[in-house]
Amino acid sequence: MGKGAITGYIDVAQIALYVFWGFFACLIYYLHRENKREGYPLENDRSGSIDVQGFPAVPEPKTYLLRDGRVVLAPDARRDAQLPLAAAPNAGYPGAPLEPTGNPMLDGVGPGAWAQRADVVDTTLEGLPRIVPLRDAPGFGLSRKDPDPIGLPVFGADGVIGGVVTDLWVDRAEAVFRYVELEVKGAPRRVLLPITFSKIDDQCVRVRSILGAQFAHVPATRQPGQITLLEEERVVAYYGGGTLYATPGRQEPLL
């Protein structure tokens, strides 16, 4: 055998397989560790002072420079502003279901929970506010094939009018409508309705998740004509919470 012919003494294919296994194990470890940059450490059911990290542990903080110039750390040590939750376990064992103790449609419980996103306006690549009313978005409009909801009444799940549509809000980056703007009946305020929670026809706009009177309590935006990432979370969470908490009967078993 010639000098340097190591393949005659070593199973190269088996070594390559072992190297691949080792690489794949390291990759799984790395990805699982990086996955803990958000949402960790977890809080223990028995005490809010106990942090649960699991294996592998939470990685060291990494600095991220965002497009708008902001700098964030992940993971960070902040606690969500929603804490403590307006909910309590309905039993004494760990992991017991939580039951709301306040207004579940506003307190971030269950289907009404929201993520603590940045309280800043999302922007397009040009630096303009991404989601705006049609009145502030020249060049955008309704298709002739779609019904125009402006001026139509908005009915809740109980058939009661909650308001009248005043405008549509368009996502200028995706060129899709995100929200219906409506003026609340009997109240001098305008609120947003996610387009995905509405059914629009030529006569009216119908919403199944909340009642007519509950439109008055939809979280409002801080600035007219603009909505921040956190405000989007809270608006959508309100309607999501209504799917379970709008009426007492929705929390009962189907059978």
N, C-alpha and C positions, 0 to 999 in steps of 0.2 A: 504494500500500500504506500502511495506516495506521501511525502512529507507534508503535513498540514491538512491531510484529509480527515478532518474531525468528524465528518458525518458518518464515517464507518464505525465510530465508537459511541456517538451520542445520537439519541433520537430527536432530531431537530423539530419534527412535527409535534412531538409531545411537549417539548420545551416551549414552542410557540403557543400551544394550547394553554399551558400553565401561565405564560406571560399574559395572554388575553384574559384569562380568568382573574388574574391579579389586577390588571388594568380596569376590568369591568367592576370588580369589587370596590376599587378606589373611586371610580366614577359614581357608583351608587352612594357611597359614603359622602362624597363631595356634594352631590345634588341634594341629598336629604338634609345635609347641614345647611346649605344655602337656602333651602326651603323654609328654614326657621328664622329668616330675617324679618318676617312679618307674622304677627299673631303669637309670638313667643316672648318670654316664657308664659306658660299657662298658669292660671290661678287655681289653687286647691279649693275644693268645695268646703273644707272644714275651716280654712283660715285664709284671708286675703293676703297674709304676709308670707305664705308658702308659695314659692315659684316652682313650677314643674317644667323641666327641660327635656327629660328623656335622653335617649342616646341616638346620635351624638349630641353634645351640648350645643347651646346657641353660639353661633360664631361671633367673633369680635366685630365691633361696629365698623362699617365701611361708609365712606363719604361719597355721596352722589351729587353731582352738579347738574341741576335741571336746566331746561332750555330757557326759562324765564330768569335765570340768574340765582334762584334760590338754592341753598345747600341743605341737604337733609342727611341724617344718619340712619342707618338700618343695620341691626336693630337699635332702637332707642329705649330709654327707660320711662317714657311718658305713659300715663294712663289715659284711657279714653275719657272724654268729658261726660259720657253717659253714666259713668260709674259714680255712686252705687246704683245698680239697676232698681227700678221700681217694681221688683218682683221678689218672691220668696218661695223656697221649696215647699211643696205640699205634703212632704213626708220627711222623716228624720234621717234617711239613709243617703249616702253620697250618690249624686247623680239623679236625685229625685226631680221630677218635672217642676218647672217654675210656673207660678201663677201670678198674674199682675196684681200689684197693690195700688196702682195709680191709674192714669189714663193710658192704656196700652197702645193706643193709636199715636200717641205723642211721646211716650217714654222709651221707645226703642226696645220693645219686648217682642219676642217671637217673630211672626212674619212682619212686624213693624220695626225690626231692628235695622240699623244703618251702620255703615262703615265711617270711621272718623277721618274722612278725606280732608284735604287742604281747603281752607275757606277762601279760595281764590277763584277768579273767573278763568275757565278754560279758554284757550285762544287758538286761532288758526296759525298756519305757518307764517302768515303775514303779521301776526301779533294782534289781530282783531278779535273781539269777543266771538266765541264760536257759536253759541246758541243765543239768538236774539229774536224779537218779534218781527213779523213780516214788514211792519211799518219802518223798521230800521235796517232792512235788508234789501236794498234796491237790486233788481235783477232776479229776484226769486218770486215765485207766485204759485198759485194753484193750477193744476192741470184742468183743462176743460172737461175732462171725463169724470172728475171728482166733484162731489157736492161741496158747496161753499158753506161752512158751518157758521160763519160770522153773522151774528144776530139771532142765531137759533137758541132755544132754551136747552138747558142741561138738566136732565132728570136723574135723580138718585135711584137706588135699588127699590125704594118704596113708592116710586112714581111721583115724588114731590119735586118741584122745580128748585134746583139749588142755585141757579144763576143763568146768565146769558153770555154767550160767546162774544168776546170782543176782538180777539186776534188769534193767530197761530204763531208758534215759535219754531223757527227753522234752524237746523244744524247746518251751518254754512260749509263745514268741512266734509260732511257726508251727503249733503243735499237731500235731507229727509226731514220731515216734521217730527219734533220731539214732544211738544206740549200744546195743549189748548188753553188759551188764556180766557178766563171768564170773570165777569163781575158778579159777586155774590149777591143773591137776592136779599134785600132788606139791610144790607151792610155796605158802607162806602169803602170797599176793598176789593182788589183783584187778586186772584189766586191762579195757580197753574194746575192743569190736569194732564198727566202723562198720556200721550196719544194711545199707548198700548192698553190703557185701562178704559178706553172709550169705544163706543160704537156709534158711528156717524152716518146719518142718512139725510134725505132732503128735508125732513121735518124737524128733527131734533138730534140731540146728542144724549146717549144713554150710558150710565155708569152703574155697574153691578156691585162694585166693591164697597161703596159707602152710601149713606142715606142723604136725602136732599138737604136736611138741616146741618149735616156734618161738613158741608163745603165751607162753612163759615170758619172752621178751625184748621183748615189746611195751612201749614207753615208758609209764611210769606217770604219773599226775597227782600234782601236789605236795600238793594238799589233797583228802581224801576227799569225794566228793559235789560237787566242782566241777572244771571244766576250763577252762583259759585258751585264748585264741586260738592261741597258739604251741603249746600241748600238743595241740590239735586237729590242727594241721598235722603234727606229728610222728607222732601215732597213725595218721592216714590215710596218711601217707607210708610207714610201716612195711609196711602191707598192700599199698600200691601197689608198693613195691619187691619184695615177694614174688612178684608176678606175673611178674617176670623173673629174680629172684635166689634164689628159695626153693630151687631145685634146679639143679645144673649143666646138666641137660638143657634147661632152659627158655632158656638162652642160645645154644643151638645152632640152626642153620638147620632149617626144617621139611622141606626136601627134601635 
